[in-house]
Amino acid sequence: MKFPAFDRDLARTVLFSVAVVLVVIGIYQSILQNSVLRNYELFMLAIICLLLYRYLRLPEKADSPAAPAKAQPARKPAGKAKKRR
């Protein structure tokens, strides 16, 4: 059985959505209970989701090293300015 390839964009979308929902629920519960400390876990889970979201944003490292860029030819120094007559 072959598993489908991991879709980073879908994972990023889900993580961001979960983070937003957790923050909204945490704020709502904090207003109802009049205490942010009682909803600490919700806010920490939202931050973990955001950290994973940022981690998945990083580009994948290539197996082979990238080819070095071509060196630009050195420019000739400018000569004396020509006099206009």
Backbone atoms as SQL, in Angstrom:
CREATE TABLE atoms (id INTEGER PRIMARY KEY, chain TEXT, resi INTEGER, resn TEXT, atom TEXT, x REAL, y REAL, z REAL);
INSERT INTO atoms VALUES
  (1, 'A', 1, 'MET', 'N', 0.850, -1.178, 0.000),
  (2, 'A', 1, 'MET', 'CA', 0.000, 0.000, 0.000),
  (3, 'A', 1, 'MET', 'C', 0.889, 1.231, 0.000),
  (4, 'A', 2, 'LYS', 'N', 0.638, 2.107, -0.935),
  (5, 'A', 2, 'LYS', 'CA', 1.454, 3.305, -1.077),
  (6, 'A', 2, 'LYS', 'C', 0.702, 4.502, -0.488),
  (7, 'A', 3, 'PHE', 'N', 1.380, 5.236, 0.357),
  (8, 'A', 3, 'PHE', 'CA', 0.775, 6.407, 0.974),
  (9, 'A', 3, 'PHE', 'C', 0.970, 7.618, 0.067),
  (10, 'A', 4, 'PRO', 'N', 0.010, 8.534, 0.060),
  (11, 'A', 4, 'PRO', 'CA', 0.181, 9.740, -0.764),
  (12, 'A', 4, 'PRO', 'C', 1.281, 10.625, -0.192),
  (13, 'A', 5, 'ALA', 'N', 1.835, 11.448, -1.047),
  (14, 'A', 5, 'ALA', 'CA', 2.901, 12.361, -0.634),
  (15, 'A', 5, 'ALA', 'C', 2.357, 13.364, 0.380),
  (16, 'A', 6, 'PHE', 'N', 3.241, 13.786, 1.273),
  (17, 'A', 6, 'PHE', 'CA', 2.876, 14.750, 2.308),
  (18, 'A', 6, 'PHE', 'C', 2.670, 16.120, 1.682),
  (19, 'A', 7, 'ASP', 'N', 1.503, 16.684, 1.868),
  (20, 'A', 7, 'ASP', 'CA', 1.180, 17.988, 1.302),
  (21, 'A', 7, 'ASP', 'C', 1.431, 19.061, 2.360),
  (22, 'A', 8, 'ARG', 'N', 2.522, 19.791, 2.195),
  (23, 'A', 8, 'ARG', 'CA', 2.904, 20.808, 3.173),
  (24, 'A', 8, 'ARG', 'C', 1.909, 21.963, 3.213),
  (25, 'A', 9, 'ASP', 'N', 1.366, 22.332, 2.059),
  (26, 'A', 9, 'ASP', 'CA', 0.427, 23.455, 2.025),
  (27, 'A', 9, 'ASP', 'C', -0.860, 23.130, 2.782),
  (28, 'A', 10, 'LEU', 'N', -1.338, 21.907, 2.628),
  (29, 'A', 10, 'LEU', 'CA', -2.548, 21.502, 3.354),
  (30, 'A', 10, 'LEU', 'C', -2.282, 21.466, 4.856),
  (31, 'A', 11, 'ALA', 'N', -1.131, 20.946, 5.248),
  (32, 'A', 11, 'ALA', 'CA', -0.777, 20.893, 6.672),
  (33, 'A', 11, 'ALA', 'C', -0.658, 22.307, 7.248),
  (34, 'A', 12, 'ARG', 'N', -0.062, 23.212, 6.489),
  (35, 'A', 12, 'ARG', 'CA', 0.064, 24.598, 6.959),
  (36, 'A', 12, 'ARG', 'C', -1.307, 25.241, 7.129),
  (37, 'A', 13, 'THR', 'N', -2.224, 24.976, 6.190),
  (38, 'A', 13, 'THR', 'CA', -3.570, 25.542, 6.275),
  (39, 'A', 13, 'THR', 'C', -4.306, 25.012, 7.503),
  (40, 'A', 14, 'VAL', 'N', -4.197, 23.720, 7.735),
  (41, 'A', 14, 'VAL', 'CA', -4.867, 23.118, 8.894),
  (42, 'A', 14, 'VAL', 'C', -4.283, 23.655, 10.197),
  (43, 'A', 15, 'LEU', 'N', -2.961, 23.733, 10.286),
  (44, 'A', 15, 'LEU', 'CA', -2.328, 24.236, 11.513),
  (45, 'A', 15, 'LEU', 'C', -2.719, 25.682, 11.793),
  (46, 'A', 16, 'PHE', 'N', -2.742, 26.519, 10.763),
  (47, 'A', 16, 'PHE', 'CA', -3.111, 27.917, 10.966),
  (48, 'A', 16, 'PHE', 'C', -4.574, 28.025, 11.399),
  (49, 'A', 17, 'SER', 'N', -5.440, 27.220, 10.792),
  (50, 'A', 17, 'SER', 'CA', -6.863, 27.249, 11.156),
  (51, 'A', 17, 'SER', 'C', -7.068, 26.804, 12.600),
  (52, 'A', 18, 'VAL', 'N', -6.384, 25.757, 12.999),
  (53, 'A', 18, 'VAL', 'CA', -6.495, 25.268, 14.380),
  (54, 'A', 18, 'VAL', 'C', -5.972, 26.315, 15.352),
  (55, 'A', 19, 'ALA', 'N', -4.885, 26.987, 14.994),
  (56, 'A', 19, 'ALA', 'CA', -4.337, 28.022, 15.875),
  (57, 'A', 19, 'ALA', 'C', -5.327, 29.171, 16.056),
  (58, 'A', 20, 'VAL', 'N', -5.962, 29.596, 14.974),
  (59, 'A', 20, 'VAL', 'CA', -6.933, 30.697, 15.063),
  (60, 'A', 20, 'VAL', 'C', -8.131, 30.279, 15.914),
  (61, 'A', 21, 'VAL', 'N', -8.628, 29.062, 15.701),
  (62, 'A', 21, 'VAL', 'CA', -9.774, 28.578, 16.479),
  (63, 'A', 21, 'VAL', 'C', -9.422, 28.495, 17.962),
  (64, 'A', 22, 'LEU', 'N', -8.225, 28.002, 18.275),
  (65, 'A', 22, 'LEU', 'CA', -7.819, 27.903, 19.687),
  (66, 'A', 22, 'LEU', 'C', -7.699, 29.274, 20.341),
  (67, 'A', 23, 'VAL', 'N', -7.200, 30.251, 19.616),
  (68, 'A', 23, 'VAL', 'CA', -7.091, 31.603, 20.177),
  (69, 'A', 23, 'VAL', 'C', -8.481, 32.191, 20.417),
  (70, 'A', 24, 'VAL', 'N', -9.388, 32.010, 19.467),
  (71, 'A', 24, 'VAL', 'CA', -10.746, 32.545, 19.632),
  (72, 'A', 24, 'VAL', 'C', -11.447, 31.877, 20.815),
  (73, 'A', 25, 'ILE', 'N', -11.324, 30.556, 20.914),
  (74, 'A', 25, 'ILE', 'CA', -11.941, 29.851, 22.048),
  (75, 'A', 25, 'ILE', 'C', -11.299, 30.286, 23.360),
  (76, 'A', 26, 'GLY', 'N', -9.976, 30.449, 23.360),
  (77, 'A', 26, 'GLY', 'CA', -9.283, 30.889, 24.571),
  (78, 'A', 26, 'GLY', 'C', -9.719, 32.270, 25.018),
  (79, 'A', 27, 'ILE', 'N', -9.885, 33.182, 24.081),
  (80, 'A', 27, 'ILE', 'CA', -10.339, 34.537, 24.430),
  (81, 'A', 27, 'ILE', 'C', -11.776, 34.494, 24.963),
  (82, 'A', 28, 'TYR', 'N', -12.618, 33.728, 24.301),
  (83, 'A', 28, 'TYR', 'CA', -14.015, 33.621, 24.744),
  (84, 'A', 28, 'TYR', 'C', -14.097, 33.040, 26.152),
  (85, 'A', 29, 'GLN', 'N', -13.369, 31.962, 26.409),
  (86, 'A', 29, 'GLN', 'CA', -13.379, 31.349, 27.733),
  (87, 'A', 29, 'GLN', 'C', -12.767, 32.283, 28.785),
  (88, 'A', 30, 'SER', 'N', -11.746, 33.038, 28.385),
  (89, 'A', 30, 'SER', 'CA', -11.133, 33.976, 29.329),
  (90, 'A', 30, 'SER', 'C', -12.107, 35.066, 29.729),
  (91, 'A', 31, 'ILE', 'N', -12.931, 35.514, 28.789),
  (92, 'A', 31, 'ILE', 'CA', -13.935, 36.539, 29.106),
  (93, 'A', 31, 'ILE', 'C', -15.004, 35.954, 30.021),
  (94, 'A', 32, 'LEU', 'N', -15.440, 34.725, 29.722),
  (95, 'A', 32, 'LEU', 'CA', -16.486, 34.109, 30.545),
  (96, 'A', 32, 'LEU', 'C', -16.001, 33.819, 31.960),
  (97, 'A', 33, 'GLN', 'N', -14.785, 33.272, 32.074),
  (98, 'A', 33, 'GLN', 'CA', -14.265, 32.860, 33.379),
  (99, 'A', 33, 'GLN', 'C', -13.495, 33.973, 34.079),
  (100, 'A', 34, 'ASN', 'N', -13.252, 35.068, 33.367),
  (101, 'A', 34, 'ASN', 'CA', -12.539, 36.210, 33.920),
  (102, 'A', 34, 'ASN', 'C', -11.135, 35.826, 34.403),
  (103, 'A', 35, 'SER', 'N', -10.498, 34.898, 33.667),
  (104, 'A', 35, 'SER', 'CA', -9.149, 34.475, 34.037),
  (105, 'A', 35, 'SER', 'C', -8.445, 33.902, 32.805),
  (106, 'A', 36, 'VAL', 'N', -7.304, 34.480, 32.495),
  (107, 'A', 36, 'VAL', 'CA', -6.511, 33.963, 31.372),
  (108, 'A', 36, 'VAL', 'C', -5.757, 32.705, 31.796),
  (109, 'A', 37, 'LEU', 'N', -5.395, 32.616, 33.060),
  (110, 'A', 37, 'LEU', 'CA', -4.595, 31.481, 33.535),
  (111, 'A', 37, 'LEU', 'C', -5.347, 30.159, 33.444),
  (112, 'A', 38, 'ARG', 'N', -6.650, 30.187, 33.518),
  (113, 'A', 38, 'ARG', 'CA', -7.430, 28.953, 33.409),
  (114, 'A', 38, 'ARG', 'C', -7.435, 28.408, 31.973),
  (115, 'A', 39, 'ASN', 'N', -7.102, 29.261, 31.030),
  (116, 'A', 39, 'ASN', 'CA', -7.106, 28.868, 29.620),
  (117, 'A', 39, 'ASN', 'C', -5.696, 28.895, 29.032),
  (118, 'A', 40, 'TYR', 'N', -4.724, 28.758, 29.880),
  (119, 'A', 40, 'TYR', 'CA', -3.324, 28.773, 29.475),
  (120, 'A', 40, 'TYR', 'C', -3.038, 27.693, 28.434),
  (121, 'A', 41, 'GLU', 'N', -3.618, 26.508, 28.625),
  (122, 'A', 41, 'GLU', 'CA', -3.360, 25.383, 27.721),
  (123, 'A', 41, 'GLU', 'C', -3.830, 25.687, 26.298),
  (124, 'A', 42, 'LEU', 'N', -4.966, 26.352, 26.176),
  (125, 'A', 42, 'LEU', 'CA', -5.472, 26.690, 24.840),
  (126, 'A', 42, 'LEU', 'C', -4.514, 27.621, 24.110),
  (127, 'A', 43, 'PHE', 'N', -4.018, 28.622, 24.824),
  (128, 'A', 43, 'PHE', 'CA', -3.097, 29.567, 24.196),
  (129, 'A', 43, 'PHE', 'C', -1.757, 28.902, 23.859),
  (130, 'A', 44, 'MET', 'N', -1.295, 27.996, 24.699),
  (131, 'A', 44, 'MET', 'CA', -0.040, 27.300, 24.417),
  (132, 'A', 44, 'MET', 'C', -0.182, 26.360, 23.222),
  (133, 'A', 45, 'LEU', 'N', -1.317, 25.684, 23.102),
  (134, 'A', 45, 'LEU', 'CA', -1.555, 24.839, 21.933),
  (135, 'A', 45, 'LEU', 'C', -1.604, 25.681, 20.659),
  (136, 'A', 46, 'ALA', 'N', -2.187, 26.872, 20.752),
  (137, 'A', 46, 'ALA', 'CA', -2.219, 27.763, 19.591),
  (138, 'A', 46, 'ALA', 'C', -0.808, 28.194, 19.199),
  (139, 'A', 47, 'ILE', 'N', 0.037, 28.472, 20.177),
  (140, 'A', 47, 'ILE', 'CA', 1.412, 28.871, 19.882),
  (141, 'A', 47, 'ILE', 'C', 2.193, 27.709, 19.277),
  (142, 'A', 48, 'ILE', 'N', 1.960, 26.493, 19.772),
  (143, 'A', 48, 'ILE', 'CA', 2.623, 25.314, 19.195),
  (144, 'A', 48, 'ILE', 'C', 2.204, 25.134, 17.744),
  (145, 'A', 49, 'CYS', 'N', 0.926, 25.330, 17.461),
  (146, 'A', 49, 'CYS', 'CA', 0.457, 25.227, 16.076),
  (147, 'A', 49, 'CYS', 'C', 1.113, 26.282, 15.193),
  (148, 'A', 50, 'LEU', 'N', 1.276, 27.491, 15.707),
  (149, 'A', 50, 'LEU', 'CA', 1.925, 28.540, 14.929),
  (150, 'A', 50, 'LEU', 'C', 3.413, 28.239, 14.705),
  (151, 'A', 51, 'LEU', 'N', 4.073, 27.651, 15.701),
  (152, 'A', 51, 'LEU', 'CA', 5.475, 27.279, 15.522),
  (153, 'A', 51, 'LEU', 'C', 5.623, 26.183, 14.463),
  (154, 'A', 52, 'LEU', 'N', 4.741, 25.208, 14.493),
  (155, 'A', 52, 'LEU', 'CA', 4.769, 24.164, 13.469),
  (156, 'A', 52, 'LEU', 'C', 4.442, 24.741, 12.092),
  (157, 'A', 53, 'TYR', 'N', 3.538, 25.705, 12.061),
  (158, 'A', 53, 'TYR', 'CA', 3.185, 26.388, 10.813),
  (159, 'A', 53, 'TYR', 'C', 4.424, 27.073, 10.220),
  (160, 'A', 54, 'ARG', 'N', 5.164, 27.763, 11.075),
  (161, 'A', 54, 'ARG', 'CA', 6.381, 28.436, 10.605),
  (162, 'A', 54, 'ARG', 'C', 7.450, 27.436, 10.188),
  (163, 'A', 55, 'TYR', 'N', 7.538, 26.310, 10.902),
  (164, 'A', 55, 'TYR', 'CA', 8.526, 25.286, 10.568),
  (165, 'A', 55, 'TYR', 'C', 8.239, 24.675, 9.191),
  (166, 'A', 56, 'LEU', 'N', 6.981, 24.452, 8.886),
  (167, 'A', 56, 'LEU', 'CA', 6.630, 23.891, 7.584),
  (168, 'A', 56, 'LEU', 'C', 6.798, 24.894, 6.459),
  (169, 'A', 57, 'ARG', 'N', 6.932, 26.158, 6.794),
  (170, 'A', 57, 'ARG', 'CA', 7.130, 27.195, 5.788),
  (171, 'A', 57, 'ARG', 'C', 8.559, 27.178, 5.246),
  (172, 'A', 58, 'LEU', 'N', 9.499, 26.626, 6.014),
  (173, 'A', 58, 'LEU', 'CA', 10.882, 26.577, 5.580),
  (174, 'A', 58, 'LEU', 'C', 11.010, 25.688, 4.348),
  (175, 'A', 59, 'PRO', 'N', 11.875, 26.076, 3.408),
  (176, 'A', 59, 'PRO', 'CA', 12.035, 25.242, 2.212),
  (177, 'A', 59, 'PRO', 'C', 12.753, 23.942, 2.547),
  (178, 'A', 60, 'GLU', 'N', 12.437, 22.897, 1.774),
  (179, 'A', 60, 'GLU', 'CA', 13.112, 21.621, 1.976),
  (180, 'A', 60, 'GLU', 'C', 14.537, 21.728, 1.464),
  (181, 'A', 61, 'LYS', 'N', 15.456, 21.093, 2.161),
  (182, 'A', 61, 'LYS', 'CA', 16.846, 21.122, 1.738),
  (183, 'A', 61, 'LYS', 'C', 17.039, 20.130, 0.597),
  (184, 'A', 62, 'ALA', 'N', 17.775, 20.554, -0.409),
  (185, 'A', 62, 'ALA', 'CA', 18.035, 19.687, -1.550),
  (186, 'A', 62, 'ALA', 'C', 19.146, 18.698, -1.193),
  (187, 'A', 63, 'ASP', 'N', 19.087, 17.504, -1.781),
  (188, 'A', 63, 'ASP', 'CA', 20.107, 16.501, -1.511),
  (189, 'A', 63, 'ASP', 'C', 21.453, 16.897, -2.110),
  (190, 'A', 64, 'SER', 'N', 21.425, 17.457, -3.310),
  (191, 'A', 64, 'SER', 'CA', 22.685, 17.852, -3.947),
  (192, 'A', 64, 'SER', 'C', 22.961, 19.320, -3.665),
  (193, 'A', 65, 'PRO', 'N', 24.234, 19.654, -3.497),
  (194, 'A', 65, 'PRO', 'CA', 24.548, 21.067, -3.247),
  (195, 'A', 65, 'PRO', 'C', 24.281, 21.897, -4.494),
  (196, 'A', 66, 'ALA', 'N', 23.884, 23.117, -4.288),
  (197, 'A', 66, 'ALA', 'CA', 23.573, 24.009, -5.398),
  (198, 'A', 66, 'ALA', 'C', 24.854, 24.400, -6.123),
  (199, 'A', 67, 'ALA', 'N', 24.736, 24.583, -7.422),
  (200, 'A', 67, 'ALA', 'CA', 25.896, 24.991, -8.215),
  (201, 'A', 67, 'ALA', 'C', 26.256, 26.431, -7.856),
  (202, 'A', 68, 'PRO', 'N', 27.544, 26.716, -7.754),
  (203, 'A', 68, 'PRO', 'CA', 27.925, 28.093, -7.415),
  (204, 'A', 68, 'PRO', 'C', 27.553, 29.040, -8.552),
  (205, 'A', 69, 'ALA', 'N', 27.235, 30.249, -8.190),
  (206, 'A', 69, 'ALA', 'CA', 26.851, 31.244, -9.176),
  (207, 'A', 69, 'ALA', 'C', 28.065, 31.652, -9.996),
  (208, 'A', 70, 'LYS', 'N', 27.825, 32.015, -11.252),
  (209, 'A', 70, 'LYS', 'CA', 28.920, 32.441, -12.117),
  (210, 'A', 70, 'LYS', 'C', 29.459, 33.771, -11.622),
  (211, 'A', 71, 'ALA', 'N', 30.771, 33.880, -11.654),
  (212, 'A', 71, 'ALA', 'CA', 31.403, 35.118, -11.209),
  (213, 'A', 71, 'ALA', 'C', 31.203, 36.190, -12.271),
  (214, 'A', 72, 'GLN', 'N', 30.883, 37.373, -11.835),
  (215, 'A', 72, 'GLN', 'CA', 30.721, 38.491, -12.742),
  (216, 'A', 72, 'GLN', 'C', 32.097, 38.975, -13.193),
  (217, 'A', 73, 'PRO', 'N', 32.269, 39.249, -14.477),
  (218, 'A', 73, 'PRO', 'CA', 33.572, 39.759, -14.917),
  (219, 'A', 73, 'PRO', 'C', 33.827, 41.133, -14.297),
  (220, 'A', 74, 'ALA', 'N', 35.082, 41.361, -13.963),
  (221, 'A', 74, 'ALA', 'CA', 35.435, 42.624, -13.326),
  (222, 'A', 74, 'ALA', 'C', 35.284, 43.758, -14.333),
  (223, 'A', 75, 'ARG', 'N', 34.737, 44.851, -13.873),
  (224, 'A', 75, 'ARG', 'CA', 34.569, 46.010, -14.751),
  (225, 'A', 75, 'ARG', 'C', 35.874, 46.780, -14.828),
  (226, 'A', 76, 'LYS', 'N', 36.113, 47.342, -15.993),
  (227, 'A', 76, 'LYS', 'CA', 37.316, 48.136, -16.163),
  (228, 'A', 76, 'LYS', 'C', 37.120, 49.471, -15.464),
  (229, 'A', 77, 'PRO', 'N', 38.171, 49.955, -14.841),
  (230, 'A', 77, 'PRO', 'CA', 38.021, 51.258, -14.178),
  (231, 'A', 77, 'PRO', 'C', 37.772, 52.354, -15.222),
  (232, 'A', 78, 'ALA', 'N', 36.984, 53.301, -14.819),
  (233, 'A', 78, 'ALA', 'CA', 36.652, 54.403, -15.741),
  (234, 'A', 78, 'ALA', 'C', 37.884, 55.253, -15.993),
  (235, 'A', 79, 'GLY', 'N', 38.088, 55.593, -17.239),
  (236, 'A', 79, 'GLY', 'CA', 39.237, 56.429, -17.608),
  (237, 'A', 79, 'GLY', 'C', 38.943, 57.895, -17.313),
  (238, 'A', 80, 'LYS', 'N', 39.852, 58.736, -17.794),
  (239, 'A', 80, 'LYS', 'CA', 39.649, 60.162, -17.571),
  (240, 'A', 80, 'LYS', 'C', 38.428, 60.613, -18.364),
  (241, 'A', 81, 'ALA', 'N', 37.742, 61.573, -17.814),
  (242, 'A', 81, 'ALA', 'CA', 36.574, 62.119, -18.502),
  (243, 'A', 81, 'ALA', 'C', 37.039, 62.906, -19.709),
  (244, 'A', 82, 'LYS', 'N', 36.334, 62.750, -20.813),
  (245, 'A', 82, 'LYS', 'CA', 36.695, 63.480, -22.043),
  (246, 'A', 82, 'LYS', 'C', 36.252, 64.917, -21.910),
  (247, 'A', 83, 'LYS', 'N', 37.091, 65.790, -22.403),
  (248, 'A', 83, 'LYS', 'CA', 36.762, 67.208, -22.371),
  (249, 'A', 83, 'LYS', 'C', 35.890, 67.544, -23.552),
  (250, 'A', 84, 'ARG', 'N', 34.899, 68.342, -23.317),
  (251, 'A', 84, 'ARG', 'CA', 34.032, 68.801, -24.394),
  (252, 'A', 84, 'ARG', 'C', 34.572, 70.115, -24.916),
  (253, 'A', 85, 'ARG', 'N', 34.479, 70.315, -26.206),
  (254, 'A', 85, 'ARG', 'CA', 34.968, 71.560, -26.804),
  (255, 'A', 85, 'ARG', 'C', 33.847, 72.403, -27.252);
